[in-house]
Amino acid sequence: MIIKDWLTKNRIFLREKNILKLLIVFSMLFLSSAFGEELMQSRKNIPQKKYRLYTIYTKSHESLLRKYFLPSIKDPFEVHVQKIDQDCESANYNASGWGQTMAKKNSLIVETINQHNEGEVFVLSDCDIIFVRPVLEELLRNVDGYDFVIQANAGGPQLCSGFIVIRANERTKQYFTEIENELLSGCKNETFATSNVLKRNNHPNLVWKRLSLDFASDGLYVKQGSGLWTPAFSENLYIPKNIGFFHANYCKGVKHKELFLETFLEQYLKKQKETSELELK
């Protein structure tokens, strides 16, 4: 009613003045009126969809979580962090207890699926990851029409279960339950378990795909299949132009993971500086 009354009283003014003045006056009226305040307040109160990001860690990996992973998150995720027991005493990839730890991780994935409504999407991430830009919108576009999308190891066809975008439904629940059982039966790691389960094709209706290599892990790229990353492979890490995150996988031991992440940060920042300098020329 405020706007209608004003327009009625000022119709002669509106005829005589140009459109620019009209817009200025109308804007001032809107911002100062109770109507404008009420509308702007109502817009602020519209609830925004919060997507959940889950990560687990053991005592050995807490430094990676606190120093690299959590501070690097660029999206407004609702972050859920859970500590689990240290079954692998050495915390080394494929060492005794590694498979049991990964089984616990997949058990938690199944629990998390049960906690979500049918069709809801959430993200599962390892804590040895550094995000370098917002990724949520891109991840949602990728998972549209799929049950899950999963990181691909650079330089090879292997999948990396260290980062997965999952849609909660019966298909994903059955799939991750089978991954858990595969690990409990003696499989050494998630990469092997994932490969074994997919090869058996017990889930023909499951629809999944790999993420692009912008969601990067050095993987076997630099090493050309020679094994795990060590400081000897520090030169020329795989850093795509539009990188979303870097994952320090295919690496043995927390000390090497920290060095791996520091090496990435050094090379990434150097690349960014060189790109900026080129753009200024």
C-alpha positions in Angstrom: 0.0 0.0 0.0 2.9 2.4 0.7 4.1 2.2 -2.9 0.6 2.4 -4.4 -0.3 5.6 -2.4 3.0 7.2 -3.3 2.4 6.5 -7.0 -1.1 7.9 -6.8 0.0 11.2 -5.1 2.9 11.7 -7.5 1.5 10.8 -10.9 2.0 14.4 -12.2 5.6 14.3 -11.1 6.1 11.0 -12.9 4.8 12.4 -16.2 7.0 15.5 -16.1 10.3 14.0 -14.9 12.6 11.8 -16.9 13.0 8.1 -16.2 16.4 8.4 -14.5 15.0 10.6 -11.8 12.1 8.2 -11.5 14.4 5.3 -10.9 16.5 7.2 -8.3 13.4 8.2 -6.3 11.8 4.8 -6.6 15.1 3.2 -5.3 15.2 5.5 -2.4 11.6 4.8 -1.5 12.1 1.1 -1.7 15.2 1.1 0.5 13.7 3.3 3.1 10.2 1.9 3.3 8.9 -0.7 5.6 8.1 -2.8 2.5 11.7 -2.8 1.3 13.0 -3.7 4.8 10.5 -6.5 5.2 11.3 -7.9 1.7 15.1 -7.8 2.3 14.7 -9.4 5.7 12.6 -12.2 4.3 15.2 -12.9 1.6 17.9 -13.2 4.4 15.7 -15.7 6.2 15.4 -18.1 3.2 17.2 -21.3 4.3 20.2 -22.2 2.1 20.8 -25.9 1.3 23.9 -27.1 3.3 25.8 -30.0 1.9 27.7 -32.2 4.3 31.4 -33.1 4.0 32.6 -36.0 6.0 36.2 -37.0 6.9 37.7 -39.4 9.3 41.2 -39.4 10.9 43.3 -41.4 13.2 45.8 -40.0 15.8 48.6 -40.3 13.3 46.8 -38.2 10.7 45.5 -35.4 13.0 48.3 -33.0 11.9 47.2 -33.4 8.3 43.6 -32.6 9.2 44.4 -29.5 11.3 47.2 -28.0 9.2 46.1 -28.7 5.7 42.7 -30.1 5.2 40.3 -28.1 7.4 41.9 -24.6 6.8 41.8 -25.2 3.0 38.1 -25.8 2.6 36.6 -23.0 0.4 32.9 -24.0 0.3 30.2 -23.6 2.9 30.0 -27.3 3.7 28.6 -28.6 6.9 31.8 -30.4 8.0 31.7 -33.6 10.0 35.0 -34.9 11.4 35.2 -38.3 13.2 38.2 -39.8 14.9 38.6 -43.6 14.7 41.0 -46.1 16.4 44.5 -46.5 15.1 44.4 -50.2 13.8 47.5 -49.6 11.6 50.3 -48.9 14.2 52.7 -47.5 11.6 50.1 -45.5 9.7 51.8 -46.7 6.5 49.9 -47.5 3.4 49.3 -51.3 3.0 50.9 -52.0 6.4 49.3 -54.3 9.0 45.9 -52.9 10.1 45.5 -50.6 7.0 42.7 -52.7 5.5 40.9 -52.9 8.9 41.0 -49.1 9.1 39.6 -48.7 5.6 36.8 -51.2 6.5 35.8 -49.0 9.4 35.8 -46.0 7.0 33.4 -47.9 4.7 31.2 -48.9 7.6 30.9 -45.2 8.4 29.9 -44.5 4.8 27.1 -47.0 5.1 26.0 -45.4 8.4 26.1 -42.0 6.8 23.9 -43.2 3.8 21.4 -44.4 6.4 21.3 -41.0 8.0 20.4 -39.2 4.7 17.1 -39.1 2.9 16.8 -41.0 -0.4 18.7 -39.1 -3.1 20.5 -36.7 -0.9 24.1 -36.0 -1.8 27.2 -35.8 0.5 30.9 -35.7 0.1 33.4 -38.2 1.7 37.0 -37.0 1.8 40.4 -38.1 3.2 42.2 -35.6 5.3 45.4 -35.6 3.3 43.9 -33.2 0.8 44.3 -29.4 0.1 41.5 -27.5 -1.6 42.7 -24.6 -3.7 39.4 -23.2 -4.9 35.6 -23.7 -4.4 34.5 -27.1 -5.8 30.9 -27.7 -4.5 29.0 -26.5 -7.6 31.3 -28.5 -9.9 30.9 -31.6 -7.8 27.1 -31.2 -7.8 27.1 -30.9 -11.6 29.2 -34.0 -11.8 27.0 -36.2 -9.6 23.8 -35.2 -11.3 22.3 -38.4 -12.7 24.9 -40.6 -10.9 24.9 -42.7 -7.7 28.5 -41.6 -7.0 31.5 -39.9 -8.6 35.0 -40.8 -7.5 38.5 -39.5 -7.8 40.7 -41.0 -10.5 44.4 -41.6 -9.9 46.5 -39.5 -12.3 48.4 -41.6 -14.9 46.4 -44.7 -14.6 42.9 -46.2 -14.6 42.8 -46.9 -10.8 40.1 -45.2 -8.7 40.9 -43.4 -5.5 38.3 -43.8 -2.7 39.9 -40.9 -0.9 37.4 -38.6 -2.4 33.8 -39.6 -3.4 30.6 -37.7 -3.9 27.8 -40.1 -2.9 24.1 -40.1 -3.4 22.2 -41.8 -0.6 20.2 -44.8 -1.9 19.9 -48.5 -1.7 22.4 -49.1 -4.6 25.2 -47.1 -2.9 24.4 -48.7 0.4 24.8 -52.2 -1.0 28.0 -51.2 -2.9 29.8 -49.7 0.1 28.7 -52.6 2.2 30.4 -55.0 -0.2 33.6 -52.8 -0.2 33.6 -53.1 3.6 33.2 -56.9 3.5 36.0 -57.1 0.9 38.4 -55.3 3.2 37.3 -57.4 6.2 38.0 -60.5 4.2 41.7 -59.6 3.9 42.0 -57.1 1.0 44.9 -54.7 1.7 43.4 -51.4 0.6 40.4 -49.6 -0.9 41.9 -49.3 -4.4 42.1 -53.1 -4.7 38.7 -53.6 -2.9 37.0 -51.1 -5.3 38.5 -52.8 -8.3 37.5 -56.3 -7.1 33.9 -55.2 -6.3 33.4 -53.4 -9.6 34.8 -56.3 -11.6 32.4 -58.7 -10.0 29.6 -56.5 -11.3 27.1 -57.4 -8.5 25.6 -54.0 -8.8 24.5 -53.6 -12.5 22.2 -50.8 -11.8 24.8 -48.7 -10.0 25.7 -45.6 -12.1 29.1 -44.0 -11.4 31.9 -42.1 -13.1 35.4 -40.7 -12.5 36.0 -37.1 -11.6 38.2 -35.2 -14.0 41.9 -35.0 -13.2 41.3 -31.4 -12.0 40.6 -33.2 -8.8 44.2 -34.2 -8.7 46.5 -36.7 -7.2 50.0 -37.1 -8.4 49.3 -40.8 -8.2 51.5 -42.7 -10.6 51.8 -39.7 -13.0 55.4 -38.6 -12.2 56.6 -42.1 -11.3 55.3 -43.7 -14.4 54.2 -46.8 -12.5 57.3 -47.1 -10.4 55.6 -47.1 -7.0 54.8 -44.8 -4.1 55.8 -41.1 -4.0 59.0 -40.3 -2.2 61.0 -37.0 -2.0 63.0 -38.3 -5.0 60.0 -37.5 -7.1 59.6 -33.9 -5.9 60.1 -32.2 -9.3 57.2 -31.4 -11.6 54.2 -32.7 -9.7 51.0 -33.2 -11.6 49.2 -29.8 -11.2 46.5 -29.2 -13.8 45.6 -25.6 -14.8 42.2 -25.7 -13.2 43.1 -27.8 -10.2 40.4 -28.1 -7.5 42.3 -30.0 -4.9 45.5 -31.9 -4.5 45.5 -35.3 -2.8 48.7 -36.7 -1.2 47.9 -40.4 -1.9 50.2 -43.1 -3.2 52.5 -42.0 -0.4 53.9 -44.0 2.5 53.9 -42.5 6.0 52.6 -39.2 7.5 56.0 -37.5 7.3 56.2 -38.1 3.5 52.6 -37.0 3.2 53.4 -33.6 4.9 56.4 -33.2 2.6 54.3 -34.1 -0.4 51.7 -31.5 0.5 54.4 -28.9 1.2 56.0 -29.7 -2.2 52.7 -29.2 -3.9 52.0 -25.9 -2.2 55.4 -24.6 -3.2 55.0 -25.6 -6.8 51.4 -24.5 -7.0 52.2 -21.0 -5.6 55.1 -20.7 -8.0 52.9 -21.6 -10.9 50.3 -19.1 -9.8 52.9 -16.3 -9.6 54.3 -17.2 -13.0 50.8 -17.1 -14.5 50.1 -13.7 -12.9 53.4 -12.3 -14.2 52.6 -13.5 -17.7 49.1 -11.9 -17.6 50.6 -8.5 -16.6 53.0 -8.5 -19.6 
